[in-house]
Amino acid sequence: MSPVREHYNPEIINLLREHDRLPHDKISERKSFQRRILFLMHAIKAQEFEESYS
C-alpha cells in the first residue's frame, strides 16, 4: 500500500462508518459523507499519479 493510502485510509474508513450509521432518510447528510469520501479517494489517486512521474 502506498504511503498516501496508508495516510488517508483510516480517515476514509471512519467516514464510511459514520455514513453507515446514518439513517437512510438523512439523504443530504449521507451525500455529504459520500462527497468527502470521494474527494479523499481522488486526492489519493492524484498523489499516486504525481508520484509515479517523479
N, C-alpha and C positions, 0 to 999 in steps of 0.2 A: 504494500500500500504506500502511496506517495506521502511525503511529509504534509502536503496540503490537505490530503484526505484525512490523515490522522488528526490534523488540527481541527477541521470542520465537522467530521463525523459525529463527535459527541453532541455538538450543538444541533445538528440535523436530527439525531435520534431523540433529543429532548423535545424538539419542536414536533416531531411525529407523535410522540407520546401525548403531548398536550393536545394536539389536533384530535387524536383518537378519543381523548376523554370528553371532548365537547359533544353535546347532543347534536343530532343531525339537523335539528331545526335552527341552529345557530349558523346559518349559511355564511353570513358576512365574516364572522369570526373565523370559521373554518377556511374560507378563501384567503383570509389574511395570512394564516399559517401556511397555506399552500404556496402563496407568493413568496413568503420568506424562505421556505424550503427550496423552491426553485431558484431563487436568487443565489443562495449559498451553493447549490449544485452547479449553477452557471459559473460562479466565481471559481470553483474548484476546476472545472473544465478549462476555463480561460487561463488560469495559472499553470495548469499542466501543459497546455498548448504552448504557452510562452516559454516554459522551462524546456520543452522539447526542442526549441530552436536556439537555446542558449549554448 
